Amino acid sequence: MAQKSISETLQSENLFDTFPKESPIENGFLYDFGERVYRVLEMNLVGLSRLKVNLKVTQGAHFHIDTLDLYLDRARERYAQVAAERFQSDQAETLQELYTLIEKLDEKRVKLLQNKGETVKEESMSTSEREEALRFLKSPNLTEEITCDFDKCGLIGEETSRLFGYLATISRFLEKPLGLLIVSRSGAGKSELQEVIGKFILPVQLKRYTRISGQSLFYQQNGNLKNCVIAIAEEKGAEDAIYSIRTLQSDQYLTVAVTSTDQKTGIKRTDEYRVEGPVVIIITTTNPEALDFETRNRFVILTIDESREQTRRILKKQREQESLEGLVQSSAEEIIIRKHHNAQKLLKASLKVVNPFSDALTYPDDKLLMRREQKKYLTLIKTIAFLHQYQREIKRMKTPHGEIEYIEVTLADIALANKLAADVLGRSLDELSPHTRNLLNEIKTMIDELSKKQNKKPDEILFSRRDIREHTGWSYWQVYDHIKPLLEMEYLLLQSESRNRPMYRLLWNGEGKEGGRFLIGLIDTESLKKQALPQKRRALP
């Protein structure tokens, strides 16, 4: 059964209200968005790492024309800015239309090349570019270099959030990648973080949207989202597509069945469409409770530093960018970005990652939600190892289904993942009042003493409020009042809900005493060295 074309389905079903009308012209195309019409000429057909065109946009009696590379962020921004000033229109709308044009022209270019019998390939790197990309991937200070490159690209501070965000985009090469929800107050810099992270992604693998309609993701051409990042500006733009976003984030594929009528026979039929990932989704919002709980808990939530000190650093950087030194640094940005693009071209998506320490790893298990949270933690470890693939031995194993190439996770990968997980997913003792924190320390001392006496592990010991009072000398009401926040913030677990004598278990193991953030339940690498032996690989029959 012949499938109905995607464009026909979108137009007949009225499922994508921003779908532009396309018309061929001599040496180019016209794309009609209603209010504005774009004329595209001289589209380059050599390689896929650039999309240089002569672009004329017309609105009423006014027009703007320029030759630019649509893959360059700065070129798009400048084009949209000039057009918006000339038309007295919204720059964001023009930018969104340019992103739509990129998708349409990518599809058109592939078809033109295929019609000519040519093989579609990424534009090859020069020898020097390849050597630079390999040096970067083999650097023993790889993550530190990534952090420095963020500084050079104008993003100050946010060391943890930007590195976590970069790693999340790299996870698009894994089967189950991460998703990000960036949260901050208006003007704090969430869009800037999303924007700069996006610069490091290969342009053909970045999909930027201001708004996604309810059915639009279902009708992407299959393969169009594979190993891509979808960046959505503000959760309001994603409201109509919450179901598809949630499903795509969890399952990494979408399927839809559409009923249509055969134009020749008049017989109704069902056409099926399938869109597959892996794909990373990044959404920004000012609301910590944005999206419904079922959708939100599928994402890792990144926050922005809103401190006065960070504001000082940003203002200083803004002033520096206006200087001659700032101009020089800005001109070097494209070189830095190209290095990351070339490095990502060299990453082998087919390479698997094996964690030989998986049996020895630990994670909090007191909530049903942890079944999903641990997957984020394990994916973070795999992503770090995957990024360091040029620093690892590639191993091979023969299976009944063919040979598998893989690399192994190291303790250094787990150490970095633990630090990032603690900073992003964890908490700080500063969130507790002084008296509550004192009670927590007293309980920890009590459990350590009981652990030695009873020869048990600390997490195996149950205790009551009376035990706490006898150990500390605190009153009934003091213990009663300060044990509540310890339960709510999951430093303690209510093990037995007996009305007369509820029993508790201590989940905290002394982390964060120096003021840093921590995630309860993670095993540290020193303990792994002592007790975790790498899994023994058994030959398959």
C-alpha positions in Angstrom: 0.0 0.0 0.0 1.5 3.3 -1.0 1.9 5.7 1.9 0.5 9.2 1.7 3.3 11.8 1.6 4.0 13.6 4.8 3.3 17.0 3.3 -0.1 15.8 1.9 -1.1 14.4 5.3 -0.1 17.6 7.2 -2.0 19.8 4.8 -5.1 17.6 4.5 -5.4 16.9 8.2 -4.4 20.5 9.1 -2.0 19.1 11.7 0.8 21.6 11.3 -0.4 25.1 11.2 3.1 26.6 10.3 3.7 24.3 7.3 5.0 26.7 4.6 3.7 26.5 1.0 6.5 25.6 -1.3 6.8 26.7 -5.0 9.7 25.9 -7.4 11.2 28.9 -9.3 14.1 29.1 -11.6 17.3 28.1 -9.7 15.5 28.0 -6.4 12.3 27.9 -4.4 9.7 30.1 -2.7 8.4 29.4 0.8 5.2 31.2 1.7 4.6 31.5 5.5 1.6 33.8 5.0 2.8 37.1 6.3 6.3 36.6 4.8 7.6 34.9 1.7 11.2 33.6 1.3 13.0 33.2 -2.0 15.9 30.8 -1.9 18.6 30.8 -4.6 22.1 29.4 -5.1 21.8 26.6 -2.5 25.1 24.8 -2.2 25.1 21.1 -2.9 28.6 20.3 -1.7 28.7 18.6 1.7 26.3 18.9 4.5 28.1 21.0 7.1 27.2 24.3 5.4 23.9 25.6 4.0 24.9 28.7 2.0 22.0 30.4 0.2 21.0 33.7 -1.3 17.9 34.5 0.8 15.3 37.2 0.1 12.4 37.7 2.5 9.4 39.9 1.5 6.7 41.4 3.7 4.3 43.7 1.9 6.2 46.3 0.0 9.4 45.8 2.0 12.1 43.1 1.6 15.6 42.1 2.9 18.1 40.2 0.9 21.5 38.7 1.8 23.8 35.7 1.1 24.4 33.7 4.3 25.2 30.3 5.8 21.9 29.2 7.5 23.9 26.8 9.7 25.8 29.7 11.4 24.0 31.0 14.5 25.4 34.5 14.2 24.4 34.8 10.5 20.8 33.7 11.3 20.6 36.1 14.2 21.9 39.1 12.1 19.5 38.3 9.2 16.5 38.0 11.5 17.5 41.2 13.4 17.8 43.3 10.2 14.5 41.8 8.8 12.6 42.5 12.0 13.8 46.1 12.1 12.9 46.6 8.4 9.4 45.0 8.8 8.7 46.2 12.3 8.0 42.6 13.2 9.0 40.0 15.9 12.6 38.8 15.5 11.7 35.5 17.2 9.1 34.7 14.5 11.6 35.3 11.7 14.2 33.1 13.5 11.6 30.3 13.8 10.8 30.6 10.1 14.5 30.3 9.3 14.7 27.1 11.4 11.8 25.7 9.4 13.6 26.7 6.2 16.7 24.8 7.3 14.6 21.6 7.7 12.9 22.1 4.4 16.1 22.9 2.5 17.9 19.9 4.2 15.2 17.6 2.8 15.3 19.3 -0.6 19.1 19.2 -0.9 19.1 15.4 -0.1 16.6 14.8 -2.8 18.5 16.9 -5.3 21.7 15.0 -4.6 19.9 11.6 -4.8 18.3 12.6 -8.1 21.8 13.4 -9.4 23.0 10.0 -8.3 25.4 11.5 -5.8 26.2 10.1 -2.3 25.3 12.4 0.5 28.3 12.9 2.8 29.3 15.2 5.5 31.9 17.7 4.2 35.2 16.2 4.9 37.6 17.8 7.5 41.0 19.0 6.6 43.9 17.1 8.0 44.7 19.9 10.5 41.0 20.0 11.6 40.9 16.3 12.1 44.2 16.3 14.1 42.8 19.1 16.3 39.6 17.2 16.9 41.5 14.0 17.8 43.8 16.0 20.1 40.7 17.4 21.9 39.1 13.9 22.2 42.3 12.4 23.5 43.1 15.2 26.0 43.5 14.0 29.6 41.8 17.2 30.6 38.9 16.8 28.2 36.1 18.1 30.6 38.3 21.0 31.8 38.8 22.0 28.1 35.1 21.9 27.5 34.6 24.2 30.5 37.2 26.6 29.2 35.6 26.7 25.8 32.3 27.7 27.4 34.1 30.6 29.0 35.6 31.6 25.6 32.1 31.5 24.1 30.8 34.0 26.6 29.0 31.8 29.2 30.3 32.8 32.6 29.9 30.6 35.7 27.3 27.8 35.7 30.2 25.3 35.6 28.1 22.3 36.6 25.0 23.2 34.6 26.9 23.8 31.4 29.0 20.7 31.6 26.0 18.6 32.5 24.1 20.2 29.6 27.0 19.4 27.2 27.1 15.8 28.3 23.3 15.5 27.9 23.6 16.6 24.3 26.4 13.9 23.7 24.0 11.3 25.2 22.0 11.6 21.9 24.4 9.0 20.5 23.2 6.5 23.2 20.0 4.4 23.0 18.3 6.2 26.0 19.6 9.8 26.2 19.0 12.4 28.8 16.4 15.2 28.6 16.9 18.7 30.2 14.5 21.1 31.8 16.3 24.4 32.5 14.6 26.5 35.2 15.3 30.0 36.4 13.5 33.3 37.0 13.1 35.6 34.0 16.3 37.3 32.9 18.6 35.0 34.9 20.1 33.3 31.8 18.3 30.0 31.1 17.8 30.9 27.4 21.5 31.9 27.2 22.5 28.5 28.6 20.4 26.7 26.1 21.7 28.9 23.3 25.4 28.4 24.1 24.9 24.6 24.6 23.2 24.5 21.2 26.2 26.1 19.5 28.4 23.1 20.4 25.9 20.7 18.6 26.3 19.9 14.9 23.8 22.2 13.1 22.2 19.4 11.2 21.5 17.7 14.5 19.9 20.7 16.3 16.2 21.4 15.9 15.2 24.8 17.5 11.5 25.5 17.9 9.6 28.4 19.5 6.4 26.3 19.5 5.5 22.7 18.6 2.0 21.9 17.6 0.2 18.9 18.9 0.9 16.5 16.1 4.1 18.0 14.5 6.6 15.5 16.1 4.5 12.5 14.8 5.0 13.7 11.2 8.8 14.2 11.2 10.4 12.2 8.4 11.7 9.0 9.9 15.4 9.4 10.6 15.0 13.2 10.8 15.4 13.2 14.6 17.9 10.4 15.0 20.9 11.5 17.1 19.4 15.0 17.3 18.7 17.6 19.9 15.3 19.4 20.1 15.5 22.8 21.8 12.2 24.4 22.7 12.1 28.0 23.9 9.8 28.1 27.0 7.5 25.3 28.1 4.5 27.4 26.8 5.7 26.5 23.3 5.5 22.8 24.2 2.1 22.7 25.8 0.2 21.4 22.8 2.8 18.6 22.3 3.2 17.4 25.9 2.0 13.9 25.2 4.4 13.4 22.2 7.3 15.0 24.1 6.8 12.7 27.1 6.4 9.6 25.0 9.4 10.5 22.8 11.6 11.1 25.9 10.6 7.8 27.4 10.4 5.4 24.5 12.6 7.3 21.9 10.1 6.7 19.2 6.6 7.8 18.1 4.0 6.0 16.0 0.7 7.4 14.6 -2.0 5.9 12.5 -3.9 8.3 10.1 -7.0 7.5 8.2 -7.1 8.9 4.6 -9.1 8.3 1.4 -7.5 7.0 -1.8 -8.0 9.7 -4.4 -8.5 7.2 -7.2 -10.7 4.5 -5.6 -12.3 6.5 -2.8 -11.5 3.7 -0.4 -10.5 4.7 3.1 -7.2 3.4 4.4 -4.9 3.7 7.4 -1.4 5.0 6.9 1.2 4.5 9.7 4.1 6.9 10.4 7.0 6.1 12.8 9.6 8.6 14.1 12.6 7.2 15.8 15.3 8.7 18.1 17.5 8.7 20.0 16.8 12.4 20.6 17.6 14.8 23.4 14.9 17.3 24.4 15.8 20.6 26.1 13.1 22.9 27.4 13.5 26.2 29.3 10.9 27.6 31.8 10.5 30.1 34.6 8.2 27.8 36.5 9.7 25.1 38.8 6.4 23.3 38.5 6.2 23.6 34.7 4.8 20.7 32.8 2.8 18.0 34.6 4.6 15.7 37.1 4.5 12.7 34.7 6.4 14.7 32.1 8.7 16.6 34.4 10.1 13.6 36.1 11.4 12.3 32.8 13.8 15.2 32.6 16.9 16.3 34.6 16.2 19.7 36.0 19.0 22.3 35.7 18.9 25.5 37.6 20.7 28.9 37.1 22.9 30.7 39.5 20.9 33.7 40.5 23.3 35.1 43.1 24.5 38.7 43.2 28.1 37.5 42.6 27.1 35.7 39.4 25.3 38.9 38.3 28.6 40.8 38.9 30.5 38.3 36.8 28.0 38.5 33.9 28.0 42.3 33.9 31.8 42.4 33.8 31.8 39.9 30.9 29.3 42.0 29.0 31.5 45.1 29.4 34.6 43.1 28.3 32.8 42.0 25.1 32.7 45.6 24.0 36.5 46.0 24.2 39.1 45.2 21.5 40.0 42.1 23.5 36.4 41.0 23.4 36.2 41.5 19.7 39.3 39.2 19.2 37.8 36.6 21.5 34.5 36.7 19.7 36.3 36.1 16.3 37.9 33.0 17.8 34.5 31.5 18.8 33.7 30.0 15.4 37.1 28.1 15.5 36.2 26.7 18.9 32.7 25.7 17.8 34.1 24.0 14.6 36.5 22.0 16.8 33.6 20.6 18.8 31.6 19.9 15.6 34.5 18.0 14.1 35.0 16.1 17.3 31.4 15.0 17.4 31.7 13.8 13.8 34.5 11.5 14.9 32.4 9.9 17.8 31.4 6.4 16.8 27.7 6.1 17.6 27.8 2.3 17.1 30.3 1.9 19.9 28.7 0.3 23.0 29.5 1.2 26.7 29.8 -1.5 29.3 30.0 -0.7 33.0 32.1 -3.3 34.8 31.2 -1.7 38.2 27.4 -1.9 37.7 26.8 -4.6 40.3 28.7 -2.6 43.0 26.9 0.7 42.3 24.3 1.9 44.7 21.3 4.3 44.5 18.5 5.4 46.9 15.8 2.8 46.8 13.2 4.3 49.2 10.9 5.6 46.4 9.2 4.2 43.3 10.5 7.2 41.4 14.1 6.0 41.9 13.5 3.4 39.2 13.5 6.3 36.7 16.1 8.4 38.6 18.8 5.7 38.6 18.5 5.4 34.8 19.5 9.1 34.5 22.5 8.5 36.7 23.6 5.4 34.8 23.1 7.2 31.5 25.3 10.0 32.8 28.1 7.5 33.6 27.8 6.0 30.1 27.8 9.4 28.4 31.1 10.4 30.1 32.7 7.1 29.1 31.3 7.5 25.5 32.8 11.0 25.2 36.2 9.6 26.3 36.1 6.7 23.7 39.4 7.8 22.1 41.1 7.3 25.4 39.8 3.8 26.0 40.7 0.4 24.6 38.1 -0.8 22.1 37.2 -4.4 23.0 35.3 -6.9 20.9 33.0 -9.8 21.8 31.5 -12.3 19.4 27.8 -13.1 19.9 25.3 -15.3 17.9 24.2 -12.0 16.3 27.6 -10.7 15.3 30.5 -9.0 16.8 30.1 -6.2 19.4 32.5 -3.4 19.8 32.5 -1.7 23.2 34.5 0.3 25.7 34.4 0.1 29.5 33.5 2.6 32.2 36.3 3.7 34.5 36.4 4.8 38.1 37.2 8.3 36.9 33.9 8.3 34.9 32.0 7.3 38.0 33.7 9.9 40.1 32.8 12.7 37.7 29.2 11.4 37.4 28.9 11.3 41.2 30.0 14.9 41.4 27.7 16.1 38.7 24.8 14.0 40.0 25.3 15.4 43.5 25.4 19.0 42.2 22.4 18.6 39.9 20.2 16.0 41.6 21.4 16.4 45.2 20.9 18.7 48.2 22.8 20.7 50.7 22.8 20.6 54.5 22.3 24.4 54.3 18.7 23.7 53.5 18.2 22.5 57.2 17.8 24.8 60.1 20.8 24.7 62.6 18.8 22.8 65.2 17.6 20.2 62.7 21.1 19.8 61.4 22.3 19.2 64.9 19.7 16.6 65.5 20.8 14.8 62.2 24.4 14.8 63.4 23.3 13.4 66.8 21.3 10.6 65.1 24.4 9.8 62.9 26.6 9.5 66.0 24.0 7.3 67.7 23.8 5.0 64.7 27.6 4.7 64.4 27.8 3.6 68.0 24.9 1.0 67.6 26.5 -0.2 64.4 29.7 -1.2 66.2 27.9 -2.7 69.2 25.5 -4.8 67.1 28.0 -5.5 64.3 25.5 -4.3 61.7 25.6 -2.0 58.8 24.3 1.5 59.6 21.4 1.2 57.2 20.2 -2.0 58.9 19.6 -0.4 62.2 16.1 0.8 63.2 15.4 3.3 65.9 12.6 5.2 67.6 12.1 8.7 68.8 12.6 7.4 72.3 16.0 6.1 71.3 16.9 9.6 70.0 15.7 11.3 73.2 17.7 8.9 75.4 20.8 9.5 73.3 20.5 13.3 73.0 18.7 14.3 76.1 16.3 16.4 73.9 12.7 16.8 75.0 9.8 15.0 73.3 8.6 18.1 71.5 12.1 19.0 70.3 12.6 15.6 68.7 9.0 15.6 67.4 9.4 19.0 65.7 12.9 18.5 64.1 12.4 15.0 62.9 9.6 16.2 60.5 11.9 18.0 58.0 14.4 15.1 58.2 11.6 12.8 57.0 10.3 15.2 54.4 13.8 15.8 52.9 14.5 12.0 53.1 17.4 12.0 55.5 15.3 9.5 57.4 13.0 6.8 56.3 9.8 5.9 58.3 10.3 2.1 58.3 7.4 1.1 60.6 4.2 3.2 61.0 3.2 1.7 64.3 1.1 4.3 66.1 2.6 3.6 69.5 6.2 3.4 68.4 7.1 4.4 64.8 10.6 3.1 63.7 13.0 5.0 61.5 16.1 4.2 59.4 18.9 6.7 58.7 19.6 7.3 55.0 22.3 9.9 55.4 25.9 8.8 55.7 27.6 12.0 56.7 27.8 13.6 53.2 28.0 17.4 52.7 29.5 18.3 56.1 31.9 20.7 54.3 29.1 22.6 52.7 28.9 20.9 49.3 25.9 19.3 47.7 25.4 15.6 47.8 23.1 12.8 46.7 22.3 10.2 49.4 22.9 6.6 48.5 25.8 6.8 46.0 28.8 4.7 46.6 32.1 6.6 46.4 35.0 5.5 44.1 37.2 4.8 47.1 34.7 2.2 48.3 34.4 0.8 44.8 38.2 0.2 44.7 38.0 -1.8 47.9 34.9 -3.9 47.3 33.9 -3.9 43.7 35.5 -6.2 41.3 34.9 -5.7 37.5 32.3 -8.1 36.2 33.8 -11.2 34.7 32.9 -11.5 31.0 31.6 -15.0 30.2 32.0 -16.4 26.7 28.6 -16.7 25.1 27.7 -20.1 23.7 
